[in-house]
Amino acid sequence: MRPPSLRNKLLEYYALQKGKTKNNNESTEDNTGSDNNSSLIRHVTNYLHKKYDDRKIQRIIEDMFEKYNFEEEARDIRKRYLLSSYIDSIVQSRIRDSYKSSTLLDIDSLDELKFKALMKQVVLHFGYEILFTPVNNEKNIDFIMHRKDVKIAVLAIKGEPGSYVGEKTIVQLRRIANYYHCEQALLFANAYFTYEALNTASEIGVTLLDRDKIILLVKDLIDGRSQEEKKYLLEEAEEQKRTIYLEGEIKFPKTKVQVIFVKYYMDEESGELVFEGKLVNTGKRPAVNINVNIAIFNRNNDCMYKNIFPVEKERLESKEEIAFKCTFPGIPQQDLDNLCRYQLKLEYKNTYKD
């Protein structure tokens, strides 16, 4: 994938640091003169892949801050992140409403942002992972996904029913895919494609999914979610008084221990919210000190509950699987009604010598 520019790397870093500062109620000084300056210098040094002294790196940073208004742009990025999370939660609620009412989600009723969010849920449903979302969407692409080391540039277009997408859009998407070094390109459209667009897409390797195909994909998504809920959550639903629905997000480290199964439920006897799952070590060497980190968020994207749960087995051998169980006791009903998603991360140490 094409590496980001130094400007975008600095912008991404600045937006993240200012967001942390705001969340921690700390001062919001300029990064060029704050306590985070040493961290910023390391960040730029790693990007440049050259051994400059700190004074030269500092001059580079100052020059960049003179050229660009990172304060304003970082604020816009944080707003977009929050808006994206909010829209994702709305779309997930619409999906739940669809399978609960046994009606197909009306894609024409969604605005452009919600339509794009729905297409993201579709690709996740079919086993793809979101690899990259541009900080500044200057190249007119929504995200890059991957599976089996194949990168795919994805663009979703919300058109009017009965409208057509032309050849120019197809060529532009292929150019964007090449820019990010993606092997494939995929275009979702809530419309149809012209004859020229279909021919060109076939020639240059762009996969096209029109509204008829999207409707089938969304139906599969809703049916799949419905089956998952019935399997893991809705058994004896009439007898459960505290049912909870959460959208899951599992963040894997770049190394070897992975989550291969996870479910959650309310324990009626203890009143605890319980997460159960299974981990596997896909690497060639053992892993130790494994912890499962779970954070639970409300519909405002605020982290309401967070905890670290050590895995009982201290050493996980290569190809070995282990179950885990995490509990959150004493969550009030008013909080349960407002929770909408969880995030699961893993922490562990690799062993390189036995």
Secondary structure, DSSP 8 states (H G I E B T S, - for coil): -----HHHHHHHHHHHHHHHHHHTT-----GGGSTTHHHHHHHHHHHHTS---HHHHHHHHHHHHHHS-HHHHHHHHHHHHHHHHHHHHHHHHHHHHHHHHT----GGGS-HHHHHHHHHHHHHHTT-EEEE--SS-TT---EEEEETTEEEEEEEE---TT-EE-HHHHHHHHHHHHHTT-SEEEEEESSEE-HHHHHHHHHHTEEEE-HHHHHHHHHHHHHHHHHHHHHHT-TTGGG-S-----EEEEE--SSSEEEEEEEEEE-TTT--EEEEEEEEE-SSS-EEEEEEEEEEEETTS-EEEEEEEE-S-SEE-TT-EEEEEEEE----HHHHHHEEEEEEEEEEEE----
